[in-house]
Amino acid sequence: MCTLRNFPNQIEHCIEWGRDLFNKLFVDRPNDAAGYLDKPQSFVNDLKKSSTISGVKDQMEEVKKIIDLKKSADFSKCVSVAREYFD
C-alpha cells in the first residue's frame, strides 16, 4: 500500500492502484451513500469515530456528489463528475 501512495512504477503496483481506485469509486462510495441515506445520524457518528475531520469532510462531499447524481439523473452531470475524477 505504501508504494501506491508514492509512485507505483511496477506493473503489479499499477494494477493494485487501479483496483484500489475502482473499489473506492464504484463500491465504497456508493455503499457509503446508501448507508447515509438509510441511517444518516448513525453513519455520521461512525464516520467521526473512524476518521479525521478532513476525512469526514472529504467523504461527506463524495456522498453528496453521489446523492446529487441520483437526484438529478442527468447524464451530463454524470459526465462532469467523471471528468473531475479523471482530472
Secondary structure as a PSIPRED ss2 file (coil, helix, strand):
# PSIPRED VFORMAT (PSIPRED V4.0)

   1 M C   1.000  0.000  0.000
   2 C H   0.000  1.000  0.000
   3 T H   0.000  1.000  0.000
   4 L H   0.000  1.000  0.000
   5 R H   0.000  1.000  0.000
   6 N H   0.000  1.000  0.000
   7 F C   1.000  0.000  0.000
   8 P C   1.000  0.000  0.000
   9 N C   1.000  0.000  0.000
  10 Q C   1.000  0.000  0.000
  11 I H   0.000  1.000  0.000
  12 E H   0.000  1.000  0.000
  13 H H   0.000  1.000  0.000
  14 C H   0.000  1.000  0.000
  15 I H   0.000  1.000  0.000
  16 E H   0.000  1.000  0.000
  17 W H   0.000  1.000  0.000
  18 G H   0.000  1.000  0.000
  19 R H   0.000  1.000  0.000
  20 D H   0.000  1.000  0.000
  21 L H   0.000  1.000  0.000
  22 F H   0.000  1.000  0.000
  23 N H   0.000  1.000  0.000
  24 K H   0.000  1.000  0.000
  25 L H   0.000  1.000  0.000
  26 F H   0.000  1.000  0.000
  27 V H   0.000  1.000  0.000
  28 D H   0.000  1.000  0.000
  29 R H   0.000  1.000  0.000
  30 P H   0.000  1.000  0.000
  31 N H   0.000  1.000  0.000
  32 D H   0.000  1.000  0.000
  33 A H   0.000  1.000  0.000
  34 A H   0.000  1.000  0.000
  35 G H   0.000  1.000  0.000
  36 Y H   0.000  1.000  0.000
  37 L H   0.000  1.000  0.000
  38 D H   0.000  1.000  0.000
  39 K C   1.000  0.000  0.000
  40 P H   0.000  1.000  0.000
  41 Q H   0.000  1.000  0.000
  42 S H   0.000  1.000  0.000
  43 F H   0.000  1.000  0.000
  44 V H   0.000  1.000  0.000
  45 N H   0.000  1.000  0.000
  46 D H   0.000  1.000  0.000
  47 L H   0.000  1.000  0.000
  48 K H   0.000  1.000  0.000
  49 K H   0.000  1.000  0.000
  50 S H   0.000  1.000  0.000
  51 S C   1.000  0.000  0.000
  52 T C   1.000  0.000  0.000
  53 I H   0.000  1.000  0.000
  54 S H   0.000  1.000  0.000
  55 G H   0.000  1.000  0.000
  56 V H   0.000  1.000  0.000
  57 K H   0.000  1.000  0.000
  58 D H   0.000  1.000  0.000
  59 Q H   0.000  1.000  0.000
  60 M H   0.000  1.000  0.000
  61 E H   0.000  1.000  0.000
  62 E H   0.000  1.000  0.000
  63 V H   0.000  1.000  0.000
  64 K H   0.000  1.000  0.000
  65 K H   0.000  1.000  0.000
  66 I H   0.000  1.000  0.000
  67 I H   0.000  1.000  0.000
  68 D H   0.000  1.000  0.000
  69 L H   0.000  1.000  0.000
  70 K H   0.000  1.000  0.000
  71 K H   0.000  1.000  0.000
  72 S H   0.000  1.000  0.000
  73 A C   1.000  0.000  0.000
  74 D C   1.000  0.000  0.000
  75 F H   0.000  1.000  0.000
  76 S H   0.000  1.000  0.000
  77 K H   0.000  1.000  0.000
  78 C H   0.000  1.000  0.000
  79 V H   0.000  1.000  0.000
  80 S H   0.000  1.000  0.000
  81 V H   0.000  1.000  0.000
  82 A H   0.000  1.000  0.000
  83 R H   0.000  1.000  0.000
  84 E H   0.000  1.000  0.000
  85 Y H   0.000  1.000  0.000
  86 F H   0.000  1.000  0.000
  87 D C   1.000  0.000  0.000
